[in-house]
């Protein structure tokens, strides 16, 4: 029986230049692997590969040098340690993420928990082209979210509490945008300069800022043969419900309007920036989805 290489690639098995040898891309969510997963991956790499793995640019992991005839055995061996193959080709890829506020003092959100939610909701969905989500914890942007089709950046909207403030000025020094001033013992925040980084709240020694957790989003990022920085369209997103409604609309827009091999930005360029922006604003403001433009305006 002929080997279905397309089906193998769809399931994360990438052909090497060497005949009948494959590199298996492992499904890793948010760059997170347990010790049990790493143990079984090591065992498989040693038994079925050449004793090493490759870390990809998108926080995945590949086990090269697997023989065609060993593929089913490898899948069974990995499954015992909770490891599954990833996907390739035109579908939603693995979500990448920085460490987030579980360990990072700068982060504003739990990036891994969010990456897991995104993965459960969208991973491997069939689309006309590949689609990538990236999550970073704060304005430091370690994950470079604007390189993704859908980028999510953790943010905080702060409110000053006068009753506990001692007027030390630490928040003024912490703010890199000059958005905070201290005069006559009172703090003022220039909302036009604030970037929702949360540094003031984290630096304050007396807890004199309330912080509302939220997200800053970007759309249409590319960093391959074509380079495009993802564009910000809507302001601070304050709820998970709104975040996922926007993601639902954007993925559906891509599904409805993309041509085979497209990336989101190519579809936006063809359909029109104003139309895409309206889809995002509809989601942001809770209006029904109205983004299938494929057959509209045609004679």
Secondary structure, 3 states (H helix, E strand, C coil): CCCCHHHHHHCCEEECCCCCEEEEEECCECCECCHHHHHHHHHHHHHHCCCCCEECCCCCEEEEEEEHHHHHHHHHHHHCCCCCECCCCCEECCCEECCHHHCCCCCCCCHHHHHHHHHHHHCCCECCCCECEEEECCCCCCCCHHHCCEEEEEEEEEEECHHHCCCCCHHHHHCCCCCEEEECCEEEECCCCCCCCCHHHHHCCCCCEEEEEEEEEEECCEECCCEECCECCCCCECCHHHHHHHHHHHHHHHHHHCCCCCCHHHHHHHHCHHHHHHHHHHHHCCCCCCCCCCCCCCC
